[in-house]
Amino acid sequence: MMAGGAYIFIALCFGLAGGFIGRMKGSSVFMWFLVSALIPFIGLFCAVLYRNELDEPRRLCPQCGKDCKLYEAKCLRCGYELEYPAPDEILAPESVSHA
């Protein structure tokens, strides 16, 4: 009985850490909580290595002007289908522009 309680405590701690890291990287807290809690060491390691949304290049939607990630195919605000921009239209990642 004691070993099961220890595993649940460890899984909960890893889950909270994974959720916190996922939130810092702009991803789903719940998803990274589950991954890190169900597979404690590997899940947390994956959350740490997951890409950072602040490091993604951006572009502006030509219709509404929303700041969109370069990999997005449609604007999330107005639904406009985004074409791949010319090199001079690509904005620096948020991590660079906030520094």
PADO-670341 format. One record per residue (C-alpha): residue in three letters; z, y, x. Coordinates in steps of 0.001 Angstrom, whole numbers, plus 524288, in hexadecimal, padded with zeros to 5 digits. Example, Ala and Ser with C-alpha at 12.3 -4.5 7.8 and 13.67 -1.06 7.14 Angstrom:
<sites>
res=ala, Z=81E78, Y=7EE6C, X=8300C
res=ser, Z=81BE4, Y=7FBDC, X=83566
</sites>
This chain:
<sites>
res=met, Z=80000, Y=80000, X=80000
res=met, Z=80359, Y=80962, X=80AF3
res=ala, Z=7F62E, Y=80757, X=811C3
res=gly, Z=7EECC, Y=80AEF, X=80548
res=gly, Z=7F679, Y=8178E, X=80406
res=ala, Z=7F3AC, Y=81B0F, X=81222
res=tyr, Z=7E513, Y=818CC, X=8101A
res=ile, Z=7E4FF, Y=82144, X=803E6
res=phe, Z=7EC06, Y=82C21, X=80B47
res=ile, Z=7E25E, Y=82B50, X=816A3
res=ala, Z=7D6A9, Y=82B0B, X=80D55
res=leu, Z=7DBFE, Y=836DD, X=805F9
res=cys, Z=7DDF2, Y=83E89, X=812A5
res=phe, Z=7D049, Y=83B39, X=81777
res=gly, Z=7CABB, Y=83E8A, X=80A12
res=leu, Z=7D127, Y=84BF0, X=809FC
res=ala, Z=7CC78, Y=84EAD, X=817D2
res=gly, Z=7BE95, Y=84A6B, X=81471
res=gly, Z=7BE7F, Y=852B0, X=80814
res=phe, Z=7C34E, Y=85E87, X=80F99
res=ile, Z=7B8E5, Y=85CCE, X=81A19
res=gly, Z=7AE71, Y=85ACF, X=80FA6
res=arg, Z=7B284, Y=86764, X=808EC
res=met, Z=7B211, Y=86EEB, X=815BF
res=lys, Z=7A427, Y=86A29, X=817D9
res=gly, Z=79FB1, Y=86E19, X=80A3C
res=ser, Z=79EF9, Y=8607E, X=8047D
res=ser, Z=7A5D3, Y=8593F, X=7F987
res=val, Z=7B497, Y=8580B, X=7FB36
res=phe, Z=7B55F, Y=84C7C, X=7F1E0
res=met, Z=7AA64, Y=844DD, X=7F881
res=trp, Z=7B044, Y=84659, X=80624
res=phe, Z=7BDD8, Y=8435A, X=800E9
res=leu, Z=7B8E7, Y=83670, X=7FB82
res=val, Z=7B10D, Y=832CF, X=80791
res=ser, Z=7BC41, Y=83614, X=810C4
res=ala, Z=7C67A, Y=82F47, X=80864
res=leu, Z=7BEBC, Y=822C7, X=80613
res=ile, Z=7BA43, Y=8216B, X=81444
res=pro, Z=7C4F3, Y=828F6, X=81B72
res=phe, Z=7C0A2, Y=82A58, X=8299C
res=ile, Z=7B1F0, Y=8294D, X=827C2
res=gly, Z=7B1D6, Y=83221, X=81BBE
res=leu, Z=7B928, Y=83D09, X=82297
res=phe, Z=7B05F, Y=83BAB, X=82E8D
res=cys, Z=7A459, Y=83CFB, X=825BB
res=ala, Z=7AA0F, Y=84910, X=81F29
res=val, Z=7ABF5, Y=84F57, X=82C6F
res=leu, Z=79DF6, Y=84C44, X=83093
res=tyr, Z=797DD, Y=85074, X=8239E
res=arg, Z=78F21, Y=85C58, X=8249D
res=asn, Z=794A7, Y=869BF, X=822BB
res=glu, Z=78E62, Y=871AD, X=817CD
res=leu, Z=790E0, Y=87E2F, X=81F63
res=asp, Z=787C0, Y=8795B, X=82A3A
res=glu, Z=77BF5, Y=877D8, X=82135
res=pro, Z=770DE, Y=881D2, X=82221
res=arg, Z=76EBE, Y=889FB, X=815E3
res=arg, Z=76422, Y=8914D, X=80E8B
res=leu, Z=76394, Y=89A9C, X=8030E
res=cys, Z=75DDA, Y=896B4, X=7F5F2
res=pro, Z=751AF, Y=89F14, X=7F3C7
res=gln, Z=75476, Y=8A00D, X=7E52A
res=cys, Z=762FE, Y=8A323, X=7E411
res=gly, Z=7672A, Y=8A5C8, X=7F228
res=lys, Z=7719E, Y=89B27, X=7F2B0
res=asp, Z=77561, Y=8964A, X=8002E
res=cys, Z=77097, Y=88804, X=80066
res=lys, Z=771B7, Y=87D74, X=80AB6
res=leu, Z=764F4, Y=87A2D, X=8117E
res=tyr, Z=7652C, Y=86C04, X=80CB5
res=glu, Z=7663D, Y=86FAD, X=7FE37
res=ala, Z=759B6, Y=86D70, X=7F671
res=lys, Z=75DB5, Y=875ED, X=7EAC6
res=cys, Z=765E1, Y=8821A, X=7E971
res=leu, Z=772C7, Y=87E52, X=7E328
res=arg, Z=773C3, Y=88B67, X=7DC19
res=cys, Z=7665F, Y=88D3E, X=7D5DA
res=gly, Z=75F90, Y=88008, X=7D7B2
res=tyr, Z=75432, Y=88593, X=7DF83
res=glu, Z=74D52, Y=87B2C, X=7E7CB
res=leu, Z=74EDB, Y=87F34, X=7F5E6
res=glu, Z=743F5, Y=87D6A, X=7FFB8
res=tyr, Z=746EF, Y=87B97, X=80E16
res=pro, Z=74854, Y=88977, X=81369
res=ala, Z=74118, Y=88FAA, X=81EA6
res=pro, Z=748F6, Y=88FF5, X=82B57
res=asp, Z=74BD3, Y=89E78, X=829EE
res=glu, Z=751DB, Y=89C39, X=81C5A
res=ile, Z=75C2F, Y=89287, X=82130
res=leu, Z=769C6, Y=89871, X=821E1
res=ala, Z=77429, Y=894BD, X=82BD1
res=pro, Z=77EAF, Y=88B0A, X=8278C
res=glu, Z=78B14, Y=890A9, X=8218C
res=ser, Z=7930D, Y=88C3F, X=82D4E
res=val, Z=78AB0, Y=89503, X=83612
res=ser, Z=78A2F, Y=8A09F, X=82CD1
res=his, Z=79912, Y=8A0B2, X=82AAF
res=ala, Z=79C29, Y=8A049, X=83934
</sites>
